[in-house]
Every structure is written in structure tokens, then in C-alpha cells.
Amino acid sequence: MIRRAGLFLIALTALALVAPVLAPYEAGQAFHEFLHAPPMRPHFDGLTPVVHPIVLADRLEQRFEPDLSRTVKLPWIEQDHNAPVFLLGADDFGRDVLSRLLYGARTSIGLSLFATLGAVLIGALAGAWAGYRGGWVDEAIMRLADFVLVLPVIYVVLVLRAVLPLVLPASTVFLLVSGIFVLVGWPFVAKGVRAIVAAERHREYVQAARSLGAGPLRILTRHLIPACGGHLLVQATLLLPAFILAEATLSFIGLGFPDPVASWGTMLAGAGNYNAVARFPWTLAPAAAIFLVVLSTNLLGTASSPEKVDRPADTPENAANPVVQGLH
């Protein structure tokens, strides 16, 4: 299961990287004559996938009907800007939901992966150093981690983002939000790593490495931290969905990415009223994407937890990670 979790994280990374290539249109490309256009069903004309273009039948009701007299090819084959194809419908600005969903995956998953990597890296280093050195170093790092652990995570994230300027470039928002997530996420990794390293540092292979002249840095990087690999991977599968939900929450309430930037949270902000949900349910596509990613990663993390990862019995259970509960 741990291997599956790793492959799943790699697949999410690949999706975030190639999303602009898969998207049929640019994320901000608007077709103003097709506001809230419904999804279009493709079919085959011979071996070529085509759709019937839609026309506005009633502007007051925003009702579209397919033009059965002609067909257009899918945009990956041939683009006709006078007859755009919306496989998942269009939003309130006439932007293709599928394209924004894919670009949003790059933003939301990319930010969450970056923050997860940072939290796991800092937590692994801090926890390993605390477990290896012991004494006042261990006490100081663990008390700092405990201080972060007792804070209500989602409220800390909201407060830290709210004190920053609201209007910022997308790249700055990416780095600031990632930094906030790392700040609240590293202690959950550090506590488990510290427990594993504190038990492993007295094993024979560590004593043998020390007797051969290996320094603390080599022992940590070549022996002790790799012994925590299973724990770190499970923690990554638990932190990732929590960060995806947190980013969506921030963007939904206007504290994350600005609206022109496609992210799953900003897409949901446009569907955040009863009228939109009732009349244009396809605008909830990012909610379905978040649900599937969060469910998949949580199932992988839960399934990976019982695996033997060479850790002491008193290591906190990964499935009960408080950061996941707090950010939910």
C-alpha cells in the first residue's frame, strides 16, 4: 500500500505538470455568448469524435439548445472559436469548466504538494535532530511542536493569511500560503520521526556506523531518516488532502488566489450560491475533484498505516493525525 501511495502522489504531480497541455482552452479564455453553457455530449462521426454546437435559445432563462443540423470536432482536434466545445459546461464568465478544472489542479495540487514536501522535510529534519541529540535540544523542539499542535489549525491558517495584504500576485500568494501550511504542518511529522529516531539510535547498525567514524549528519541522512520512510510517506498522504481543503477554503472566502487565477477554491467561489447550484450544477465540478482526491489520498493513507515501517509502538497513529481533522 505504501508503494501505491507513492505512485498516487507521483500521478498527482504529473497531472499538475501536464494540466495546461491537456486543457482544451486557456484558463481565462471567455466566450461571452456562452455564459453558463451546459455540458455537451460527444459522439462519433465515423472515427472522429464530434459534438453538436449549442445556440442560445432563451437569453432571459439562459437556456441553450443543440444545433442538430451540424457538428464540430473536439477542440483537441480542431478549434472553432465561433462554436466552442464545453464538455463540462461553462461558468458565469463563459469560461470552459474543464480547462479551468485542469489549470486549477495545477494550482491547488501543486501548492499542496509543495507545502506537503516542505512540511515533511522540515518535520523530518527537526524530529530526527531532536531524537538523535536528546537533552535540551529534544525538549526545545518538542515543546515548540506541542505549542503548534494545541492551536486550532484552520483558525491559525485563516488568521495568518488575513493579516497579510489581500491583493497580491499569484506567485506571492503561492509562496505565502505554502509557508503558512508548512508552519502548521511540520510538528505532526516531527513528533513521529522523533519517536522513531530515539528508538533507532541505539540499534547495532547505528553503533557500527558510529564506530567506523560516521558523523551525526551521515548517520541521520544515511540511516535514521531512511528508517522513517514509511512514516513520512503516510504523513504525506494525510497532509496533502488537508492542504487541498485548506487552499480551497482560503480561495473560497477570498483569502487565497485572486479570481482570474484558476484554482479549485476560486472556481467554487463562483458557484457559492443556491441559484448557481440549482440551475448550473456543472459549476460544482471542482467540488467533485476535491472529493475524489481527498478520498483517494485518505484511503491510501489509512491503508498504509498498518504497514510495518520499523517504528516503535508508541509512535502516534497516523490515521488520527490532528492536522487532517483541524483542516477539515
Secondary structure in CASP SS format (residue, H / E / C, confidence):
PFRMAT SS
TARGET T0000
AUTHOR 0000-0000-0000
METHOD secondary structure of the structure
MODEL  1
M C 1.00
I H 1.00
R H 1.00
R H 1.00
A H 1.00
G H 1.00
L H 1.00
F H 1.00
L H 1.00
I H 1.00
A H 1.00
L H 1.00
T H 1.00
A H 1.00
L H 1.00
A H 1.00
L H 1.00
V H 1.00
A H 1.00
P H 1.00
V H 1.00
L H 1.00
A C 1.00
P C 1.00
Y C 1.00
E C 1.00
A C 1.00
G C 1.00
Q C 1.00
A E 1.00
F C 1.00
H C 1.00
E C 1.00
F C 1.00
L C 1.00
H C 1.00
A C 1.00
P C 1.00
P C 1.00
M C 1.00
R C 1.00
P C 1.00
H E 1.00
F E 1.00
D E 1.00
G C 1.00
L C 1.00
T E 1.00
P E 1.00
V E 1.00
V E 1.00
H C 1.00
P C 1.00
I E 1.00
V E 1.00
L E 1.00
A E 1.00
D E 1.00
R C 1.00
L C 1.00
E C 1.00
Q C 1.00
R E 1.00
F E 1.00
E E 1.00
P E 1.00
D C 1.00
L C 1.00
S C 1.00
R C 1.00
T C 1.00
V E 1.00
K E 1.00
L C 1.00
P C 1.00
W C 1.00
I C 1.00
E C 1.00
Q C 1.00
D C 1.00
H C 1.00
N C 1.00
A C 1.00
P C 1.00
V C 1.00
F C 1.00
L C 1.00
L C 1.00
G C 1.00
A E 1.00
D C 1.00
D C 1.00
F C 1.00
G C 1.00
R E 1.00
D E 1.00
V H 1.00
L H 1.00
S H 1.00
R H 1.00
L H 1.00
L H 1.00
Y H 1.00
G H 1.00
A H 1.00
R H 1.00
T H 1.00
S H 1.00
I H 1.00
G H 1.00
L H 1.00
S H 1.00
L H 1.00
F H 1.00
A H 1.00
T H 1.00
L H 1.00
G H 1.00
A H 1.00
V H 1.00
L H 1.00
I H 1.00
G H 1.00
A H 1.00
L H 1.00
A H 1.00
G H 1.00
A H 1.00
W H 1.00
A H 1.00
G H 1.00
Y H 1.00
R H 1.00
G C 1.00
G H 1.00
W H 1.00
V H 1.00
D H 1.00
E H 1.00
A H 1.00
I H 1.00
M H 1.00
R H 1.00
L H 1.00
A H 1.00
D H 1.00
F H 1.00
V H 1.00
L H 1.00
V C 1.00
L C 1.00
P C 1.00
V H 1.00
I H 1.00
Y H 1.00
V H 1.00
V H 1.00
L H 1.00
V H 1.00
L H 1.00
R H 1.00
A H 1.00
V C 1.00
L C 1.00
P C 1.00
L C 1.00
V C 1.00
L C 1.00
P C 1.00
A H 1.00
S H 1.00
T H 1.00
V H 1.00
F H 1.00
L H 1.00
L H 1.00
V H 1.00
S H 1.00
G H 1.00
I H 1.00
F H 1.00
V H 1.00
L H 1.00
V H 1.00
G H 1.00
W H 1.00
P H 1.00
F H 1.00
V H 1.00
A H 1.00
K H 1.00
G H 1.00
V H 1.00
R H 1.00
A H 1.00
I H 1.00
V H 1.00
A H 1.00
A H 1.00
E H 1.00
R C 1.00
H C 1.00
R C 1.00
E H 1.00
Y H 1.00
V H 1.00
Q H 1.00
A H 1.00
A H 1.00
R H 1.00
S H 1.00
L C 1.00
G C 1.00
A C 1.00
G C 1.00
P H 1.00
L H 1.00
R H 1.00
I H 1.00
L H 1.00
T H 1.00
R H 1.00
H H 1.00
L H 1.00
I H 1.00
P H 1.00
A H 1.00
C C 1.00
G H 1.00
G H 1.00
H H 1.00
L H 1.00
L H 1.00
V H 1.00
Q H 1.00
A H 1.00
T H 1.00
L H 1.00
L H 1.00
L H 1.00
P H 1.00
A H 1.00
F H 1.00
I H 1.00
L H 1.00
A H 1.00
E H 1.00
A H 1.00
T H 1.00
L H 1.00
S H 1.00
F H 1.00
I C 1.00
G C 1.00
L C 1.00
G C 1.00
F C 1.00
P C 1.00
D C 1.00
P C 1.00
V C 1.00
A C 1.00
S C 1.00
W H 1.00
G H 1.00
T H 1.00
M H 1.00
L H 1.00
A H 1.00
G C 1.00
A C 1.00
G C 1.00
N C 1.00
Y H 1.00
N H 1.00
A H 1.00
V H 1.00
A H 1.00
R H 1.00
F C 1.00
P H 1.00
W H 1.00
T H 1.00
L H 1.00
A H 1.00
P H 1.00
A H 1.00
A H 1.00
A H 1.00
I H 1.00
F H 1.00
L H 1.00
V H 1.00
V H 1.00
L H 1.00
S H 1.00
T H 1.00
N H 1.00
L H 1.00
L H 1.00
G H 1.00
T H 1.00
A H 1.00
S H 1.00
S C 1.00
P C 1.00
E C 1.00
K C 1.00
V C 1.00
D C 1.00
R C 1.00
P C 1.00
A C 1.00
D C 1.00
T C 1.00
P C 1.00
E C 1.00
N H 1.00
A H 1.00
A H 1.00
N C 1.00
P H 1.00
V H 1.00
V H 1.00
Q H 1.00
G H 1.00
L H 1.00
H C 1.00
END
